[in-house]
Amino acid sequence: MAEPTQPATAANSPTGYAWCSWHKDFSDGTRLVQLADQGSAFGARGLFACEPCREAHRLVPVAAQPMPGAEVDAT
């Protein structure tokens, strides 16, 4: 039986390595926090933030934000 080549990670643990738009450097654990309105020629369009910057600036990853128009019925 083949052994896994990568360690197991938690289901919701951030695994991205990208540019943090807040502290202006590459960082592990970056997440998309804001989608860009304009198109880009380079794939990912938006602002990314690392965990310390998300906590310091109270940023919520796009994946954890409610979808626009998905209002909850309180009845």
C-alpha positions, 0 to 999 in steps of 0.5 A: 500500500502506498504511503501518503506523500503529504501530511493530512490537514484539517478540513478548513485550515488555510493552505494558500501561499500568496501575497498579503495585500495588507502587510505587503509580503508573501505569507502562508495561510493567505485567504481571499478576502475581497473580490476585484471589480476589474478583470486581471490578466493574471488569474486570481483577482482580488485581495488576499490577507494572511491570518494575522492581518485578517485578525488585526483588520477584522477581515472575513474570507470570501468563502465565509461571507454570505452570498449576495442576495441569499437573505435568511427568512426569519419566520 
